Amino acid sequence: MGLFGLMEIRKVKPSIRGRGSQENPAGRFERIDFVADEDAPLADGTPRTVYYRDQTKTIISYNQSPDISFDASINPYRGCEHGCVYCYARPTHEYLGLSAGLDFETKIFVKQNAPELLRKELRSAKWIPKPIAISGVTDCYQPAEKHFQITRKCLEVLREFQNPVGVITKNYLVTRDIDIFTDMARIGCASVVISVTTLDGELSRKMEPRASQPEYRLRAIAKLADAGIPVTVLIAPVIPGLTDHEIPAIMKEASARGAVDAGYVMLRLPYGVGDIFSEWLGRHYPDRKKKILGRIKSMREGDLNSSEYRVRMKGKGIFAEQTKRIFRVAYGKFGFAGRKAPPDTSRFRRDGPAQLELF
């Protein structure tokens, strides 16, 4: 039946009374027959990752948020196997009737038709060339990408149209696609953001269990930079009382490896993520839990989260201001200032090689 399986009609007896349909076709979210890692299912009872086909009808999403630097994005996957305990995207799984907890990191929805949809949307006269971000919600280089290669295929489409792209990831797998990024960077159409939360490998294993270790993220920065690709280090999230003291060290290491810009995002804990993160603190850092949660609340006017634009990413209050000052000092000290270049949309070609496919 093939690796991914075929849409298949499961026949039932045609004599079911009181029912309009006599067939039971597979749903658009049917399982994809793929096991990502050799140790699944795990003998200790750890849930194995299951992949589902997501037959989305459009692939470019838009936002009007004043505190996000892009307004068009692509997310090849729903859910993320990296399992970052703090991930603000976890509640998106609840729209599918699933949990923001284990379901989010073990039930992954795969948009296999993303490259075809992207090509169609870029060809449309309605598309006004603009930078597209890949991974505005979940990581496009999570473990599933090694097999499905949807991100790479989308990058190939963007290269074909010469439409600017910016990728956000915390996975070393991004280096696999250096060939595409290099081609696009030569014409000012590509940049990569590498997210680094901590330099502490042990902490990272607890907090981001299936993401690349910090050292590999730094290696990714170096490898991309050596290929002439503009790289930004994003310290995200900054966790007050746990990782905030690492801001200068992360920026120093990233700059030494060739990062040309830097940014940071304060921890966000929307909806059920607050409880998930609190439970995690209780398991791993019970002696620091009260302090960390207290710091977070001091930045969120007594709550664990704030959805207020221009505040939700940075927080407010004395600790938020202190973090901002530390970042600004390190930004200048390690030579990040003034190195940014805007993406070039002038090279976009709607009628280039794509039109030749008609003949």
Secondary structure as the mmCIF struct_conf table of DSSP 4:
data_model
#
loop_
_struct_conf.conf_type_id
_struct_conf.id
_struct_conf.beg_label_comp_id
_struct_conf.beg_label_asym_id
_struct_conf.beg_label_seq_id
_struct_conf.end_label_comp_id
_struct_conf.end_label_asym_id
_struct_conf.end_label_seq_id
BEND BEND1 LEU A 3 PHE A 4
STRN STRN1 ILE A 9 LYS A 11
TURN_TY1_P TURN_TY1_P1 PRO A 14 SER A 15
TURN_TY1_P TURN_TY1_P2 ARG A 17 GLY A 18
BEND BEND2 GLY A 20 GLY A 20
BEND BEND3 GLN A 22 GLN A 22
STRN STRN2 GLU A 23 PRO A 25
HELX_LH_PP_P HELX_LH_PP_P1 ALA A 26 GLY A 27
TURN_TY1_P TURN_TY1_P3 ARG A 28 PHE A 29
HELX_LH_PP_P HELX_LH_PP_P2 GLU A 30 GLU A 30
STRN STRN3 ARG A 31 ILE A 32
BEND BEND4 ASP A 37 ASP A 37
TURN_TY1_P TURN_TY1_P4 GLU A 38 ASP A 39
BEND BEND5 PRO A 41 PRO A 41
TURN_TY1_P TURN_TY1_P5 ALA A 43 ASP A 44
HELX_LH_PP_P HELX_LH_PP_P3 THR A 46 THR A 49
STRN STRN4 VAL A 50 ARG A 53
BEND BEND6 LYS A 57 LYS A 57
STRN STRN5 ILE A 60 TYR A 62
TURN_TY1_P TURN_TY1_P6 PRO A 66 ASP A 67
BEND BEND7 ILE A 68 SER A 69
BEND BEND8 ASP A 71 ASP A 71
STRN STRN6 ALA A 72 ILE A 74
BEND BEND9 PRO A 76 PRO A 76
STRN STRN7 TYR A 77 ARG A 78
BEND BEND10 GLY A 79 GLY A 79
TURN_TY1_P TURN_TY1_P7 GLU A 81 HIS A 82
TURN_TY1_P TURN_TY1_P8 VAL A 85 TYR A 86
TURN_TY1_P TURN_TY1_P9 TYR A 88 ALA A 89
HELX_RH_3T_P HELX_RH_3T_P1 ARG A 90 LEU A 96
TURN_TY1_P TURN_TY1_P10 GLY A 97 GLY A 97
TURN_TY1_P TURN_TY1_P11 ALA A 100 GLY A 101
HELX_RH_AL_P HELX_RH_AL_P1 LEU A 102 THR A 106
STRN STRN8 LYS A 107 VAL A 110
TURN_TY1_P TURN_TY1_P12 GLN A 112 ASN A 113
HELX_RH_AL_P HELX_RH_AL_P2 ALA A 114 ARG A 123
BEND BEND11 SER A 124 SER A 124
TURN_TY1_P TURN_TY1_P13 ALA A 125 LYS A 126
HELX_LH_PP_P HELX_LH_PP_P4 TRP A 127 PRO A 129
STRN STRN9 ILE A 132 ILE A 134
BEND BEND12 GLY A 136 THR A 138
TURN_TY1_P TURN_TY1_P14 CYS A 140 TYR A 141
BEND BEND13 GLN A 142 GLN A 142
TURN_TY1_P TURN_TY1_P15 PRO A 143 ALA A 144
HELX_RH_AL_P HELX_RH_AL_P3 GLU A 145 PHE A 148
HELX_RH_AL_P HELX_RH_AL_P4 ILE A 150 PHE A 161
TURN_TY1_P TURN_TY1_P16 GLN A 162 GLN A 162
STRN STRN10 VAL A 165 THR A 169
BEND BEND14 LYS A 170 LYS A 170
HELX_RH_3T_P HELX_RH_3T_P2 TYR A 172 ASP A 177
HELX_RH_AL_P HELX_RH_AL_P5 ILE A 178 ALA A 185
TURN_TY1_P TURN_TY1_P17 ARG A 186 GLY A 188
STRN STRN11 ALA A 190 SER A 195
BEND BEND15 LEU A 199 LEU A 199
HELX_RH_AL_P HELX_RH_AL_P6 GLY A 201 MET A 207
BEND BEND16 GLU A 208 GLU A 208
TURN_TY1_P TURN_TY1_P18 PRO A 209 ARG A 210
BEND BEND17 ALA A 211 ALA A 211
HELX_LH_PP_P HELX_LH_PP_P5 SER A 212 GLN A 213
HELX_RH_AL_P HELX_RH_AL_P7 PRO A 214 ASP A 226
TURN_TY1_P TURN_TY1_P19 ALA A 227 GLY A 228
STRN STRN12 VAL A 231 VAL A 238
TURN_TY1_P TURN_TY1_P20 PRO A 240 THR A 243
HELX_RH_3T_P HELX_RH_3T_P3 ASP A 244 GLU A 246
HELX_RH_AL_P HELX_RH_AL_P8 ILE A 247 ALA A 256
TURN_TY1_P TURN_TY1_P21 ARG A 257 GLY A 258
STRN STRN13 ASP A 261 MET A 266
TURN_TY1_P TURN_TY1_P22 TYR A 271 GLY A 272
HELX_RH_AL_P HELX_RH_AL_P9 VAL A 273 HIS A 284
TURN_TY1_P TURN_TY1_P23 PRO A 286 ARG A 288
HELX_RH_AL_P HELX_RH_AL_P10 LYS A 289 MET A 299
TURN_TY1_P TURN_TY1_P24 ARG A 300 GLY A 302
BEND BEND18 ASP A 303 LEU A 304
TURN_TY1_P TURN_TY1_P25 TYR A 309 LYS A 314
BEND BEND19 GLY A 317 GLY A 317
HELX_RH_AL_P HELX_RH_AL_P11 ILE A 318 LYS A 333
TURN_TY1_P TURN_TY1_P26 PHE A 334 GLY A 335
TURN_TY1_P TURN_TY1_P27 ALA A 337 GLY A 338
TURN_TY1_P TURN_TY1_P28 SER A 346 ARG A 347
TURN_TY1_P TURN_TY1_P29 ARG A 350 ASP A 351
BEND BEND20 GLY A 352 GLY A 352
HELX_RH_AL_P HELX_RH_AL_P12 PRO A 353 LEU A 356
TURN_TY1_P TURN_TY1_P30 GLU A 357 LEU A 358
#
